[in-house]
Amino acid sequence: MKAEQPQASLQRRVFTVFGSFTLVLCLVYTGIGVLAAYVIEDQLLDNLISDEAGYIERQFHSNGTLPAPRLPNFTLYPSAGDAPDTFQAALAGGRKSAELFVTGEQHYHLRRLGLEGGPVLAADVGNLLTVSRQSGHLLWLLLGALLATTALALWLAHRLAAGTIRPLLRLAREVQQQHNGRQPVALSATGNQDEIGFLAQTLERSLNELQQAQQREAEFTRDVSHELRTGLAIATNTIALSRQRELQDSEKHELWSTLTAMERTVTTLLALARAESVERSTFDLRPLLEERLLARREIAAGGSFQLDLALPDNLPVNGNPRLTELLLDILLDNAIRHAAGPALQIHTSGSGLSFINPVEETTDTAKLFLAGTRRPGSDGLGQGLYLASRILNAQGWGYAASCERQQFSISIHPA
């Protein structure tokens, strides 16, 4: 299947947004810097003129005459009428100060003094306008800084976008490549300690759970076909026969046994298909085994059935109690239904638990736990043991079977 590709590039979007934001930010701070330079320059010139005006006013109050300005390029006009017409126009309307731009490099700051006659102090500050004089150099400096910071920001944006998006794309490709297989999904980014690693761990766990659910569904469908086909055929033939004549007791018993076995099979398969079947806990196997033994009418009645039970007081195991209950029912049902006589031995051997019952002839146990296996000539020793193997495998328990000297033995090794 062709790997799918995203329709839009998140990497390009991050690159564009980050780069545009940085460019705008550089322009804003560049404008703030230029504006601050002009404001500082104007404030310095204003302070200089205010200081000179204060000096003239103090000298006038002390001597009664207007002194000459101390600073070069400063001119004092005794009255507003003595000032040039352009200065008078700039200070018209009773204004106390004004700025006047004239041709060339001359630039005047005008100040009306608070003295009798309204003298005017004019300062030609054209040669003091540092920002304006250096604007060309500053422009290239700011432009160079703007380009450098923008290039750096775009490079960082590219690295940031690539470092974030590429692992996500690699993660998506790994999911596409592995999800269609039967092997457990293993993503390379699960070892990361960041958010991408957390995402990879979550995806890996979810995909594996989904894969296990699909596998259980496939096994359920396959096992239903294998395990119920014979029982349905027997039940169908028996019911068809009942339309022609009255069923004999043996036939009724066979029909009832078949339906009971089918019910147990469906219950077991449904339990194996549920996600809860993989949940395990530690529990004592002996009380559960005793409960399932007493649930058997042949054993609980205390008749001719010989039960040899040799177990320790406590038998802790790790597994699923519900699946273990179904497993014990299958093993006990096989021992009771398919044994040569009403006898069963259950004892421990090392870490294992053995179920031993007599048989009439030796059976090959090599394929006993495969689906559909039966002893030739009957509905079979070993019928249902495939389901037992499924339960044992689901719980991670070991098992083995042997048949010698007319004794059939199944050993299970709980975790």
C-alpha positions in Angstrom: 0.0 0.0 0.0 1.3 3.4 -1.0 2.3 5.5 2.0 0.0 8.5 2.5 1.4 12.0 2.7 0.0 15.1 4.5 -2.0 17.5 2.3 -0.5 20.6 4.1 2.9 21.2 5.5 2.9 22.1 9.2 6.7 22.6 8.9 6.2 25.3 6.2 3.5 26.9 8.3 5.7 27.0 11.4 8.6 28.4 9.4 6.4 31.1 7.8 4.7 32.1 11.1 7.9 32.2 13.1 9.9 34.0 10.4 7.1 36.6 9.9 6.7 37.2 13.6 10.5 37.7 13.9 10.6 40.1 10.9 7.7 42.2 12.3 9.3 42.2 15.8 12.6 43.4 14.3 10.8 46.2 12.4 9.0 47.2 15.5 12.1 47.4 17.6 14.0 49.2 14.8 11.3 51.8 14.7 11.3 52.1 18.5 15.1 52.6 18.4 15.0 55.3 15.7 12.1 57.1 17.5 14.0 57.0 20.8 17.1 58.5 19.1 15.1 61.4 17.7 13.3 62.0 21.1 16.6 61.9 23.0 18.2 64.3 20.5 15.3 66.8 20.8 15.3 66.6 24.6 19.1 67.3 24.7 18.6 70.4 22.4 15.7 71.6 24.4 17.7 71.3 27.6 20.5 73.2 26.1 18.2 76.1 25.0 16.4 76.1 28.3 19.8 76.4 30.1 20.8 79.3 27.9 17.4 81.0 28.3 17.7 80.7 32.1 21.2 82.3 32.0 19.9 85.3 30.0 16.9 85.8 32.3 19.1 85.7 35.4 21.6 88.2 33.9 18.7 90.5 33.0 17.3 90.5 36.5 20.7 91.2 37.9 22.0 93.8 35.6 18.9 95.2 33.9 20.4 94.5 30.4 20.3 91.6 28.0 23.6 89.8 27.9 25.0 88.2 24.7 24.4 84.5 24.4 27.3 82.4 25.6 27.0 79.6 23.0 27.9 80.0 19.3 25.0 79.9 16.7 22.7 81.4 19.4 21.2 84.8 18.6 19.2 87.0 21.0 16.6 89.4 19.6 15.6 92.2 22.1 12.0 92.0 20.9 9.8 89.9 18.6 9.7 92.8 16.2 13.5 92.6 15.8 13.3 89.0 14.8 13.1 87.9 11.1 9.6 87.6 9.6 9.9 83.8 9.5 10.7 83.7 13.2 7.8 86.0 14.0 5.5 83.7 11.9 6.7 80.6 13.7 6.0 82.3 17.1 2.7 83.8 16.1 -0.4 83.3 18.2 1.5 83.7 21.5 3.5 80.6 21.2 6.5 80.3 23.6 8.6 78.0 21.5 8.8 76.7 18.0 11.0 74.7 15.5 11.8 76.1 12.1 13.2 74.3 9.2 14.8 76.4 6.5 16.6 75.6 3.3 20.0 74.0 3.5 21.2 72.4 6.8 19.9 75.2 9.0 17.4 74.2 11.7 16.3 76.7 14.3 14.8 76.2 17.8 13.0 79.4 18.9 12.2 80.4 22.5 10.3 83.5 23.6 11.7 84.7 26.9 9.5 85.8 29.8 11.0 89.3 30.0 9.8 92.8 29.2 9.6 93.4 25.5 9.4 89.7 24.7 12.9 89.0 23.5 13.4 86.0 21.3 16.3 83.5 21.6 17.1 81.7 18.3 19.5 78.7 18.2 20.8 77.3 14.9 21.2 73.7 15.9 21.6 72.3 12.4 25.2 71.2 13.1 24.0 69.5 16.4 21.5 67.2 14.7 23.6 64.0 15.1 20.8 61.5 14.3 19.9 63.3 11.1 23.5 63.6 10.0 24.2 59.9 10.8 20.9 58.7 9.4 22.5 57.2 6.3 25.0 55.2 8.3 22.3 54.2 10.9 20.0 53.1 8.1 22.6 50.7 6.8 23.5 49.5 10.3 19.8 48.9 11.1 19.2 47.2 7.7 22.2 44.9 8.3 21.0 44.1 11.8 17.5 43.5 10.5 18.7 41.1 7.8 21.1 39.3 10.2 18.4 38.8 12.9 15.8 37.8 10.3 18.2 35.3 8.7 19.0 33.9 12.2 15.4 33.7 13.1 14.5 31.9 9.9 17.3 29.5 10.5 16.1 28.8 14.0 12.6 28.5 12.7 13.7 25.9 10.2 15.6 24.0 12.9 12.7 24.1 15.3 10.2 23.1 12.7 12.4 20.3 11.4 13.2 19.0 14.9 9.5 18.9 15.7 7.9 17.8 12.5 10.4 15.3 11.2 10.0 12.9 14.2 6.3 13.1 13.7 6.6 12.2 10.0 9.0 9.4 10.9 6.6 8.2 13.5 3.7 8.2 11.0 5.8 6.2 8.5 6.7 3.6 11.1 3.0 3.2 12.1 2.1 2.7 8.4 4.8 0.1 7.9 4.3 -1.9 11.1 0.6 -1.7 11.6 -0.2 -4.1 8.8 2.1 -6.8 10.1 1.4 -9.5 12.7 4.5 -8.6 14.8 4.0 -6.3 17.8 4.4 -2.6 16.9 7.7 -1.2 18.0 8.3 2.6 17.4 11.8 4.1 17.6 10.7 7.3 19.3 9.4 5.5 22.5 12.8 6.1 24.1 12.5 9.8 23.9 11.7 11.7 27.1 9.8 14.5 25.5 6.2 14.8 24.2 7.0 13.0 21.0 8.2 10.0 23.1 5.0 10.1 25.1 3.0 10.2 21.9 5.0 7.2 20.5 4.5 5.2 23.7 0.7 5.9 23.6 0.5 5.0 19.9 2.5 1.8 20.4 0.4 0.7 23.3 -2.9 1.5 21.6 -1.8 -0.2 18.3 -0.6 -3.3 20.1 -3.9 -3.5 22.0 -5.8 -3.1 18.7 -3.6 -5.7 17.1 -4.2 -8.1 19.9 -8.0 -7.5 19.7 -7.9 -8.2 16.0 -5.9 -11.4 16.6 -8.4 -12.5 19.2 -11.2 -11.8 16.8 -9.5 -13.9 14.1 -8.8 -16.7 16.5 -12.4 -16.6 17.8 -13.7 -16.9 14.2 -11.3 -19.7 13.4 -12.0 -21.6 16.6 -15.7 -21.4 16.3 -15.5 -23.0 12.9 -13.2 -25.7 14.1 -14.7 -26.5 17.5 -18.5 -26.2 16.8 -18.8 -27.8 13.4 -18.8 -31.4 14.7 -21.1 -30.6 17.6 -23.6 -28.8 15.3 -23.6 -31.7 12.9 -24.3 -34.2 15.7 -27.1 -32.0 17.2 -28.6 -31.4 13.7 -28.6 -35.2 12.8 -30.0 -36.1 16.2 -32.8 -33.6 15.9 -33.5 -34.7 12.3 -33.7 -38.3 13.6 -36.2 -37.3 16.3 -38.7 -36.3 13.6 -38.8 -39.9 12.4 -38.8 -41.8 15.7 -38.5 -41.4 19.5 -34.9 -40.9 20.6 -33.3 -43.5 22.7 -31.9 -42.6 26.1 -28.4 -42.9 24.9 -29.1 -40.6 22.0 -30.7 -38.1 24.3 -27.7 -38.3 26.5 -25.4 -37.8 23.6 -27.4 -34.8 22.4 -27.3 -33.3 25.9 -23.5 -33.9 26.2 -22.9 -32.4 22.8 -24.9 -29.2 23.6 -23.2 -29.0 27.0 -19.8 -29.3 25.3 -20.8 -26.6 22.7 -21.9 -24.3 25.5 -18.6 -24.7 27.3 -16.7 -24.2 24.0 -18.6 -20.9 23.3 -18.0 -19.7 26.9 -14.3 -20.5 26.6 -13.9 -18.8 23.2 -15.8 -15.7 24.4 -13.6 -15.5 27.4 -10.4 -15.8 25.3 -11.7 -13.1 22.9 -12.2 -10.6 25.7 -9.5 -8.1 26.5 -10.0 -8.9 30.2 -8.6 -12.4 29.6 -5.0 -11.0 29.4 -5.3 -9.5 32.9 -3.5 -11.6 35.4 -3.3 -11.7 39.2 -1.9 -14.0 41.9 -4.4 -16.4 43.5 -4.6 -19.7 45.3 -5.4 -22.5 42.8 -6.4 -25.2 45.4 -9.7 -23.6 46.5 -10.7 -23.0 42.8 -9.8 -26.7 42.0 -11.9 -27.9 44.9 -14.8 -25.8 43.9 -14.7 -27.2 40.3 -14.5 -30.7 41.6 -17.5 -30.3 43.8 -19.4 -28.8 40.9 -19.1 -32.3 39.2 -22.1 -34.5 40.0 -20.1 -37.6 39.5 -17.6 -36.5 42.1 -19.8 -34.7 44.5 -22.3 -37.6 44.8 -19.6 -39.7 46.5 -20.4 -42.9 44.6 -18.0 -45.2 42.9 -15.8 -42.4 41.5 -12.3 -42.7 42.8 -10.6 -39.3 43.4 -7.0 -39.2 44.6 -6.2 -35.6 45.5 -2.7 -34.8 46.8 -2.1 -31.1 47.0 -0.4 -28.7 49.4 -2.4 -26.4 51.6 -1.6 -23.4 49.4 -1.0 -23.4 45.7 -0.4 -19.8 44.6 -0.3 -19.2 40.8 -0.3 -16.2 38.6 -3.0 -16.0 35.9 -6.6 -15.2 35.1 -9.0 -16.8 37.6 -11.9 -17.0 35.1 -9.7 -18.6 32.4 -8.3 -21.0 35.0 -11.8 -22.0 36.0 -12.7 -22.8 32.4 -9.4 -24.7 32.0 -10.1 -26.9 35.1 -13.6 -27.6 33.7 -12.1 -28.8 30.4 -9.5 -31.0 32.1 -12.1 -32.5 34.5 -14.6 -33.1 31.7 -12.0 -34.9 29.6 -10.9 -37.0 32.5 -14.5 -38.0 33.4 -16.0 -38.5 29.9 -13.1 -40.1 28.1 -11.4 -42.2 30.8 -11.6 -46.0 30.9 -13.0 -46.0 34.4 -14.3 -43.6 37.1 -10.9 -42.7 38.6 -8.8 -39.5 38.6 -5.6 -38.6 40.3 -4.6 -35.0 40.9 -1.2 -34.3 42.5 1.7 -31.9 42.3 5.1 -32.7 40.9 7.6 -30.0 41.4 6.0 -26.8 40.1 3.5 -28.7 38.0 0.0 -30.0 38.5 -0.8 -33.4 37.0 -4.2 -34.9 36.0 -4.0 -38.7 35.6 -6.8 -41.1 34.5 -6.9 -44.6 33.2 -7.3 -45.3 29.4 -8.0 -48.5 27.5 -5.2 -48.1 24.9 -2.2 -45.9 24.3 -2.7 -42.7 22.5 -0.2 -40.6 20.5 0.0 -37.3 22.3 2.2 -35.5 19.7 -0.8 -33.8 18.1 -3.2 -34.0 21.0 -3.5 -30.2 21.5 -4.1 -29.3 17.9 -7.5 -28.2 16.7 -9.9 -31.0 15.8 -7.7 -33.9 17.1 -9.6 -37.0 18.4 -8.7 -40.5 19.2 -9.6 -42.8 16.3 -12.8 -44.7 16.8 -14.6 -42.3 19.1 -15.6 -38.7 19.6 -12.4 -38.7 21.3 -9.9 -38.6 24.0 -8.4 -35.2 23.6 -11.6 -33.5 22.5 -11.5 -30.0 24.0 -7.7 -30.1 24.7 -7.1 -27.6 22.0 -9.2 -25.1 24.0 -7.1 -26.1 27.1 -3.9 -25.3 25.2 -5.4 -22.0 24.1 -6.1 -21.0 27.7 -2.7 -22.2 28.9 -0.9 -20.3 26.1 -3.0 -17.2 26.9 -1.8 -17.3 30.5 1.8 -18.2 29.7 1.6 -21.6 31.5 3.5 -24.6 30.3 1.9 -28.0 29.7 2.6 -31.5 28.5 0.8 -34.8 28.0 1.9 -38.4 28.1 0.1 -41.8 27.7 1.8 -45.0 28.8 0.9 -48.2 30.7 -2.8 -47.3 30.2 -2.4 -44.1 32.1 -3.1 -40.7 30.5 -1.5 -37.7 32.1 -1.8 -34.0 31.5 0.7 -31.8 33.4 0.3 -28.0 33.6 2.9 -25.7 35.0 1.4 -22.4 36.2 3.4 -19.2 36.4 
